Amino acid sequence: MNSENLPLDVAQTLVDPKAYADMQKVHTAFSWARAKNPLGRAVVEGWDPFWAVTKHADVMYIGRNNDLFHNADRATVLMDQATLDQIRSITGGDPNLVRSLVQLDDPDHRKMRALTQAWFMPANIAKLEDNIREIAQSEVEAMATLGGECDFINKVALGYPLRIVMEILGVPREDEPRMLRLTQEIFGPEDPDMNRNKQDAPTAEQRASMLNAVVEDFGAYFKSITENRRANPRNDVATVLANAVLDGEPLSDRYLTSYYMIIATAGHDTTSSTIGTAMWALCAFPELLSQLKADLSLVPAFIDEAVRWATPVRHFMRTATADTELRGRRIAKGDWLMLCYWSANRDEEVFDKPFEFRLDRKSNKQIAFGYGRHMCLGMHLARLEMKRLFEEMLPRLESVEATGPMELVAANFVGGPKRLPIRFRMT
C-alpha cells in the first residue's frame, strides 16, 4: 500500500454515511488516522480520491488559507462519483446543487455574507434576547407537562431553535413543520428515517433526485416569501434577501434559494444537534447536573463542551488551487481535501482527555463553528439560544436519565441525534 494512503477499512469508514451513526466506529477510525496517518489519502472504489485532514492544526491552517484552498472549485460536500455525475447532469456541470455561503469563494463569498452579517452579530442578537428567553421558558414549561418521559430530540431539541430562526427569517409558525421536514431530507439522504423516499439504500440517481426535489421545494416556498417581502417589507431576514442587490442586480433565483436554505437549515439543525448532545451528557455523566445546578455560570462552558462533543458539521471539502505541501505531503493543484471537524475536536494534542465531557477546560479550542472567513454566521445566535434554554431548564431539572441509547443520523456531512429517550423529574 502507498504509505500516503489510509488503510481501506479506515477510508471506507470516512466515506460511509452509516458509519457516522456509530460514534465508536467513526472515532476509532479518526483516532487511528490522527496517530498513524494524520494527512492520509483515502482511495475507495467509486469515490474520487481525497486527503483526510484529521488534525486540529491542519484543519485550522486550511480554514484560514482561503486563497490556497477553495470551497467551490469542486463539490463542497463529500459524495460518491455516481451521485456527483447525477448532480452535474441536473445543474449543467456544477457539482453543487446550491450556491450558498459555504459553496462560494471570495469575492462572491464576502459580498454575499455582507448582506446579512449585521443580523447575526452580537449587538443585533442581543436585541432578540428577551424573545429568545420567552421561547426558552415556553419550551421548558412544555417539557414539564410531558409526564416525566419523552424523546428529548423530537419533543424539545428540534422545535426550540427551529422556532427562533424561523421568526428571524420570517417564516410563519404554521410552516415550521414543513421547514423541519425539508431540513431533515436535505441533510439525511442516506438515513431511511430522514430521506424523502424513506429508502435504506438509495441509488445515486435516486439520491440526486431526492436532493434536487428538496431544493426545488425550498425554492418554490421561498419564491412566495420573496414576492411578499418585496411588496410588504418587514423587519426580518427574508426582507433583506428579497430586496438585496449584488453588483447592481437583484439576487438570482438560485442565489436566493441557496441563501434562504442555509439559514433555514443550518440555522436550527446544528443547534438542535448540540442541545440533544448536551442532554445526553447530563444523562451519561450525572455529576454534571449537580455541578451546573450549583453554579449556572458554568453553562457557557457546558455549551462549548457540548458543541465540541457534537460537532454537527462533520466535514467540508476544500480544493487546492496550487501545488503545496502540508505535513510533509505534496498536495497537487486540484486535489480534494476533507476537513474532518469531528476528528479535529478530539485531537489529543489540543484537548486533554478528549473523550471525556469536561467543564473545566481552561480554553476550549473547539472548531465546530469552522475557522477563518467561513466561520459560522449564526454562531452567536446558537450560543445564546442554548445558553438561555439551559439556564431556564437546569434550575427546574431535579434528575434525568436515558431510557435507551442516543441514536444518531446516518450522515457524513451534517448529523446529530435523531432520538434520545429520557426519564426526568422537574419542579
C-alpha positions in Angstrom: 0.0 0.0 0.0 1.2 3.5 -0.8 2.4 5.0 2.5 0.3 8.1 1.9 -2.9 6.0 1.6 -5.1 5.3 4.6 -6.0 1.6 5.2 -9.0 0.7 3.2 -11.2 0.0 6.2 -10.4 3.5 7.6 -11.0 5.1 4.3 -14.3 3.3 3.8 -15.5 4.4 7.3 -14.8 8.0 6.4 -17.0 7.9 3.3 -19.8 5.8 4.7 -22.7 7.9 6.0 -24.0 4.9 8.1 -20.6 4.7 9.9 -21.4 8.2 11.4 -24.4 6.8 13.2 -21.9 4.6 15.2 -19.9 7.1 17.2 -17.4 4.4 18.4 -16.7 3.1 14.9 -16.1 6.5 13.3 -14.0 7.8 16.2 -11.9 4.6 16.2 -11.1 5.4 12.5 -10.3 9.1 13.3 -8.1 8.2 16.2 -6.1 5.7 14.1 -5.7 8.4 11.4 -4.6 11.1 13.8 -2.0 8.8 15.4 -0.7 6.9 12.3 -1.5 8.9 9.2 -3.0 12.4 10.0 -3.0 13.6 6.4 -3.7 10.4 4.5 -5.2 9.8 1.1 -8.5 8.0 1.1 -8.8 5.8 -2.0 -12.1 4.0 -2.2 -13.7 2.5 -5.3 -16.5 4.7 -6.6 -15.2 7.8 -4.9 -12.8 10.4 -6.1 -9.6 10.2 -4.0 -9.2 12.8 -1.3 -6.9 13.8 1.6 -8.4 13.2 5.0 -7.3 16.1 7.2 -7.8 14.8 10.8 -5.6 17.1 13.0 -6.8 20.3 14.6 -3.8 22.4 13.4 -4.2 21.3 9.8 -7.9 22.0 9.7 -7.3 25.5 11.1 -4.4 26.1 8.6 -6.6 25.2 5.6 -9.5 27.2 7.1 -7.5 30.4 7.2 -5.8 30.0 3.8 -8.8 30.5 1.6 -6.9 31.6 -1.5 -4.9 28.4 -1.5 -7.9 26.1 -0.6 -11.2 26.9 -2.3 -14.7 25.9 -1.4 -16.3 26.0 -4.8 -13.9 24.5 -7.3 -15.2 21.0 -6.7 -18.0 19.6 -4.6 -18.1 21.2 -1.1 -19.6 18.0 0.4 -18.2 14.5 0.0 -20.3 12.4 -2.4 -19.6 9.3 -4.5 -18.7 9.7 -8.2 -22.1 8.4 -9.4 -24.1 10.9 -7.3 -21.8 13.7 -8.4 -22.3 12.7 -12.0 -26.1 12.8 -11.5 -25.9 16.2 -9.8 -23.8 17.6 -12.7 -26.4 16.3 -15.2 -29.1 18.3 -13.2 -27.1 21.5 -12.9 -25.4 21.5 -16.3 -21.9 20.7 -14.9 -21.8 22.2 -11.4 -21.1 19.5 -8.7 -23.1 21.6 -6.1 -26.8 21.8 -6.3 -26.9 25.1 -4.4 -24.7 28.1 -4.2 -24.9 29.2 -0.6 -22.2 30.9 1.5 -20.4 27.5 2.0 -20.2 26.9 -1.7 -18.7 30.3 -2.5 -15.2 31.8 -2.6 -14.1 35.5 -2.5 -15.1 37.9 -3.8 -18.6 36.4 -4.1 -18.5 35.0 -0.6 -17.5 38.3 1.0 -20.2 40.2 -0.9 -22.9 37.6 -0.1 -22.0 37.3 3.6 -22.1 41.0 4.0 -25.8 41.1 3.0 -27.0 39.5 6.3 -23.9 39.6 8.5 -25.2 42.5 10.6 -28.3 40.5 11.5 -26.2 37.8 13.2 -23.6 40.0 15.0 -23.8 40.1 18.9 -25.1 43.6 19.1 -28.2 42.7 17.0 -28.6 39.3 18.5 -28.7 41.0 22.0 -31.9 42.7 20.8 -33.6 39.3 20.4 -32.6 38.1 23.9 -35.9 38.8 25.6 -37.8 37.0 22.9 -35.4 34.0 23.0 -35.8 33.9 26.8 -39.6 33.8 26.4 -39.4 31.0 23.9 -37.0 29.1 26.1 -39.3 29.5 29.1 -42.2 28.2 27.0 -40.2 25.2 25.9 -39.2 24.3 29.4 -42.8 24.7 30.6 -44.0 22.4 27.8 -41.3 19.8 28.8 -42.6 19.9 32.4 -46.0 18.8 31.2 -44.8 15.7 29.4 -45.2 13.4 32.4 -41.6 12.7 33.2 -40.7 10.8 30.0 -40.1 11.9 26.4 -37.9 11.6 23.3 -36.0 14.7 24.1 -34.9 15.2 20.5 -38.3 15.3 18.9 -40.1 17.0 21.9 -37.6 19.7 22.8 -34.3 19.9 20.9 -35.8 20.1 17.4 -38.6 22.6 17.9 -36.9 25.2 20.1 -34.1 26.5 17.7 -36.4 26.0 14.7 -38.9 28.4 16.1 -36.3 31.1 16.8 -34.6 31.0 13.4 -37.9 30.9 11.6 -39.0 34.0 13.4 -35.8 35.7 12.3 -36.2 34.5 8.8 -39.9 35.5 8.7 -41.5 32.1 8.2 -45.0 31.7 9.7 -45.2 29.3 12.6 -47.6 27.1 10.9 -44.9 26.4 8.2 -42.3 25.3 10.7 -43.0 21.6 10.4 -42.5 21.9 6.6 -39.1 23.5 7.2 -38.1 20.8 9.6 -39.1 18.1 7.2 -37.2 19.7 4.3 -34.1 20.2 6.5 -34.1 16.5 7.5 -34.5 15.5 3.9 -31.6 17.6 2.7 -29.2 16.5 5.5 -30.2 12.9 5.7 -30.3 11.4 2.2 -28.8 8.1 3.4 -30.9 7.8 6.5 -34.2 5.9 5.9 -35.8 7.8 8.8 -34.9 11.2 7.2 -34.8 11.0 3.4 -37.7 11.8 1.2 -38.4 8.3 0.0 -37.7 6.5 3.3 -35.2 4.3 1.4 -32.4 2.4 3.2 -30.0 2.3 0.3 -31.0 4.8 -2.5 -29.2 4.6 -5.8 -27.1 7.5 -7.0 -29.9 8.6 -9.3 -32.5 8.4 -6.5 -30.2 10.2 -4.1 -29.6 13.1 -6.5 -33.2 13.2 -7.5 -34.4 13.4 -3.9 -31.9 16.2 -3.0 -32.9 18.1 -6.1 -36.6 17.8 -5.3 -35.9 19.2 -1.8 -34.0 22.2 -3.3 -36.9 22.8 -5.7 -39.4 22.7 -2.8 -37.3 25.2 -0.8 -37.2 27.4 -3.9 -40.9 27.3 -4.5 -41.7 28.0 -0.9 -39.4 31.0 -0.6 -40.4 32.4 -4.0 -43.7 33.4 -2.5 -41.9 34.7 0.6 -39.7 36.8 -1.7 -42.6 38.2 -3.6 -44.4 39.1 -0.4 -41.4 40.9 1.2 -40.8 42.9 -2.0 -44.4 44.1 -1.8 -44.6 44.3 2.0 -41.2 44.7 3.6 -40.8 43.7 7.3 -38.0 43.7 9.9 -36.8 40.2 9.1 -34.0 38.5 7.1 -36.4 37.5 4.3 -36.9 41.2 3.6 -33.2 41.7 3.5 -32.7 38.9 1.0 -35.7 39.6 -1.2 -34.6 43.2 -1.7 -30.8 42.6 -1.8 -28.7 43.9 -4.6 -25.4 42.4 -5.6 -23.2 44.1 -8.2 -26.2 46.3 -9.2 -28.6 43.4 -9.7 -31.1 41.6 -7.5 -30.1 38.2 -6.4 -30.8 35.4 -8.9 -33.4 32.7 -8.0 -30.6 30.2 -7.4 -28.7 32.5 -5.0 -31.9 33.4 -3.2 -32.9 29.8 -2.8 -29.5 28.9 -1.6 -29.3 31.8 0.9 -32.7 31.0 2.3 -31.8 27.3 2.6 -28.5 27.9 4.5 -30.3 30.0 7.1 -33.4 27.8 7.3 -31.5 24.6 7.7 -28.1 25.2 9.3 -29.8 27.9 11.4 -31.5 25.3 13.5 -30.3 21.8 12.7 -26.8 22.2 14.1 -28.2 23.9 17.2 -30.7 21.2 17.9 -28.0 18.5 17.5 -25.9 20.3 20.1 -28.9 20.7 22.5 -29.6 17.0 22.1 -26.0 16.1 22.8 -25.9 18.3 25.9 -28.9 16.5 27.3 -27.3 13.2 26.5 -24.2 14.4 28.5 -26.4 15.2 31.5 -27.7 11.6 31.3 -24.3 10.0 30.7 -22.4 12.0 33.3 -24.7 12.5 36.3 -22.3 14.7 38.2 -22.8 17.4 35.5 -26.3 18.2 36.6 -25.4 18.9 40.2 -22.4 21.0 39.1 -24.5 23.1 36.8 -27.4 23.5 39.2 -25.0 24.7 41.9 -23.3 27.2 39.6 -25.2 28.4 36.5 -22.1 30.5 35.5 -20.8 27.1 34.2 -23.5 27.0 31.5 -21.3 28.6 28.8 -18.5 26.1 29.4 -21.2 23.3 29.3 -22.4 24.6 26.0 -18.9 24.9 24.5 -18.1 21.3 25.5 -21.4 20.1 24.0 -20.6 21.9 20.8 -17.2 20.2 20.7 -18.7 16.8 21.5 -21.5 17.1 19.0 -19.6 18.8 16.1 -22.8 18.6 14.0 -21.0 19.6 10.7 -18.8 16.5 10.3 -16.8 17.8 7.3 -16.4 20.3 4.5 -14.4 19.7 1.4 -11.7 22.0 0.0 -9.8 22.1 -3.2 -6.1 23.1 -3.6 -5.7 26.0 -6.0 -1.9 25.4 -6.4 0.7 22.8 -5.7 1.6 23.0 -2.0 3.0 20.9 0.9 1.3 20.1 4.2 2.6 17.8 6.9 5.4 16.7 4.6 2.9 15.6 1.9 2.8 17.1 -1.6 -0.7 18.4 -2.3 -1.2 18.9 -6.0 -3.3 21.7 -7.6 -6.9 20.3 -7.9 -6.6 17.8 -5.0 -9.6 17.4 -2.9 -9.3 17.6 0.9 -11.8 16.6 3.6 -11.7 18.8 6.7 -12.7 16.3 9.4 -14.1 18.6 12.1 -15.3 15.8 14.3 -11.7 14.4 14.4 -10.1 17.8 15.0 -12.3 18.3 18.0 -11.0 15.1 19.5 -7.3 15.9 18.8 -5.2 14.7 21.8 -2.6 17.4 21.2 -5.3 20.1 21.7 -7.8 18.6 24.2 -6.7 16.8 27.3 -8.6 13.6 27.6 -10.7 14.4 24.5 -13.2 11.6 25.1 -14.2 13.0 28.5 -17.0 15.6 28.8 -15.4 18.3 31.0 -16.5 21.7 32.2 -13.0 22.6 33.4 -11.3 23.1 30.1 -9.4 26.4 30.5 -9.5 27.1 26.8 -11.9 25.1 24.8 -10.5 25.4 21.3 -13.3 23.6 19.6 -13.7 24.4 15.9 -17.2 23.1 15.3 -18.3 26.5 14.0 -15.5 26.4 11.5 -12.5 28.7 11.2 -11.4 31.7 9.1 -13.6 33.5 6.6 -16.2 30.8 6.5 -16.8 30.7 10.3 -20.5 30.0 11.0 -22.5 33.2 10.5 -25.0 32.1 13.2 -22.7 31.0 16.0 -23.5 33.9 18.3 -27.2 33.2 17.9 -26.7 29.5 18.5 -24.7 30.1 21.7 -27.3 32.5 23.0 -30.2 30.1 22.3 -28.5 27.2 24.0 -27.4 29.3 27.0 -30.9 30.6 27.6 -32.6 27.2 27.2 -30.3 25.5 29.8 -30.4 28.5 32.2 -34.2 28.1 32.2 -34.2 24.3 32.4 -31.5 23.4 34.9 -32.9 25.1 38.0 -36.1 23.1 37.4 -34.5 19.8 36.4 -34.1 17.6 39.5 -33.0 14.4 37.8 -32.6 12.9 34.3 -31.6 9.6 32.9 -31.6 8.0 29.4 -34.1 5.1 29.0 -32.5 4.0 25.7 -29.5 4.8 23.5 -29.0 8.1 21.7 -29.5 7.3 18.0 -27.5 9.3 15.5 -28.5 10.3 12.0 -26.6 8.3 9.3 -24.9 11.2 7.6 -21.3 12.1 6.9 -22.0 15.8 6.3 -24.3 17.2 8.9 -25.6 14.9 11.6 -26.5 14.5 15.2 -29.0 12.8 17.5 -32.3 11.7 16.0 -33.7 10.0 19.1 -32.9 10.3 22.8 -35.5 8.7 25.2 -35.2 10.2 28.7 -36.9 9.9 32.1 -36.8 13.1 34.2 -38.2 15.0 37.2 -38.9 18.7 37.1 -40.3 21.2 39.6 
